[in-house]
C-alpha cells in the first residue's frame, strides 16, 4: 500500500509542477507585452533592479517598426532578448529610468526577430533604413534606440562610460537626451 501511495503522489506532484510552470512561461510574442515581457525577464534572472510587472514595454513587430518609421513617429525602441544576460541585468534599470522621466512607452523588439542567422534581409533593411552605426548595430545587445520624427537619432551605446558596471546611467542619460530632442 505505501509504495502505491508514493507512486500516485509522485504523479500528482509532477502534474502540479508542470501546471505551475506552464502558467509562468507565457510567450513573448503575445500582445500587449506589459505582462509577457515581465514573465520572460523576471523569471530568468535575479538582478538588483528586477523588471516590475507594471512596466513601460510594448512589443512591436518588424512590420510595425517600419510603419512607425515611415509615419515619422518619435519613439524609443528596446532591442534585447530574455536569453541575454546583459539584457536581463539591465531591463529593470531601463524601466525604472523611463518611469522616473515619465516616459510612458518603450517599444520592445525581441532580438530573435533581428537575428542575422534567420533574417538577414531585415537586418540589412533596418541598418539601411535607420543608418545605425556599427557601434550601435543590432549585433550588440541590449540596445535602446531613439527615433525622432521617424529618423534614427540616438543610441544608448553612445552614453556608455568604460567604468559603467551596468547600463543604468547610460540609459538615463540617453532618455534625458531623447526627451530634450523631442521637446524642441
ChimeraX attribute file (.defattr): number of C-alpha atoms within 10 A of each C-alpha:
attribute: neighborCount
match mode: 1-to-1
recipient: residues
	/A:1	5
	/A:2	7
	/A:3	8
	/A:4	9
	/A:5	9
	/A:6	11
	/A:7	11
	/A:8	12
	/A:9	12
	/A:10	12
	/A:11	11
	/A:12	12
	/A:13	12
	/A:14	12
	/A:15	12
	/A:16	12
	/A:17	11
	/A:18	11
	/A:19	11
	/A:20	11
	/A:21	11
	/A:22	10
	/A:23	9
	/A:24	13
	/A:25	12
	/A:26	15
	/A:27	12
	/A:28	21
	/A:29	14
	/A:30	13
	/A:31	13
	/A:32	13
	/A:33	21
	/A:34	18
	/A:35	18
	/A:36	22
	/A:37	29
	/A:38	23
	/A:39	21
	/A:40	21
	/A:41	23
	/A:42	19
	/A:43	14
	/A:44	15
	/A:45	17
	/A:46	12
	/A:47	14
	/A:48	10
	/A:49	16
	/A:50	20
	/A:51	27
	/A:52	18
	/A:53	13
	/A:54	10
	/A:55	22
	/A:56	22
	/A:57	26
	/A:58	19
	/A:59	21
	/A:60	21
	/A:61	14
	/A:62	14
	/A:63	10
	/A:64	12
	/A:65	18
	/A:66	15
	/A:67	13
	/A:68	18
	/A:69	20
	/A:70	13
	/A:71	11
	/A:72	14
	/A:73	15
	/A:74	19
	/A:75	23
	/A:76	23
	/A:77	22
	/A:78	26
	/A:79	21
	/A:80	25
	/A:81	23
	/A:82	21
	/A:83	14
	/A:84	15
	/A:85	14
	/A:86	15
	/A:87	21
	/A:88	25
	/A:89	22
	/A:90	21
	/A:91	29
	/A:92	22
	/A:93	22
	/A:94	25
	/A:95	25
	/A:96	22
	/A:97	18
	/A:98	21
	/A:99	14
	/A:100	10
	/A:101	12
	/A:102	11
	/A:103	17
	/A:104	12
	/A:105	16
	/A:106	22
	/A:107	20
	/A:108	22
	/A:109	24
	/A:110	20
	/A:111	21
	/A:112	15
	/A:113	16
	/A:114	21
	/A:115	14
	/A:116	15
	/A:117	8
	/A:118	11
	/A:119	12
	/A:120	12
	/A:121	11
	/A:122	16
	/A:123	19
	/A:124	12
	/A:125	12
	/A:126	18
	/A:127	17
	/A:128	10
	/A:129	15
	/A:130	14
	/A:131	14
	/A:132	17
	/A:133	10
	/A:134	10
	/A:135	11
	/A:136	20
	/A:137	16
	/A:138	20
	/A:139	14
	/A:140	13
	/A:141	18
	/A:142	24
	/A:143	21
	/A:144	24
	/A:145	24
	/A:146	26
	/A:147	22
	/A:148	19
	/A:149	16
	/A:150	20
	/A:151	18
	/A:152	19
	/A:153	16
	/A:154	21
	/A:155	25
	/A:156	23
	/A:157	20
	/A:158	13
	/A:159	16
	/A:160	18
	/A:161	12
	/A:162	6
	/A:163	6
	/A:164	10
	/A:165	9
	/A:166	14
	/A:167	22
	/A:168	21
	/A:169	18
	/A:170	20
	/A:171	27
	/A:172	21
	/A:173	17
	/A:174	23
	/A:175	24
	/A:176	16
	/A:177	16
	/A:178	22
	/A:179	17
	/A:180	10
	/A:181	14
	/A:182	14
	/A:183	7
	/A:184	5
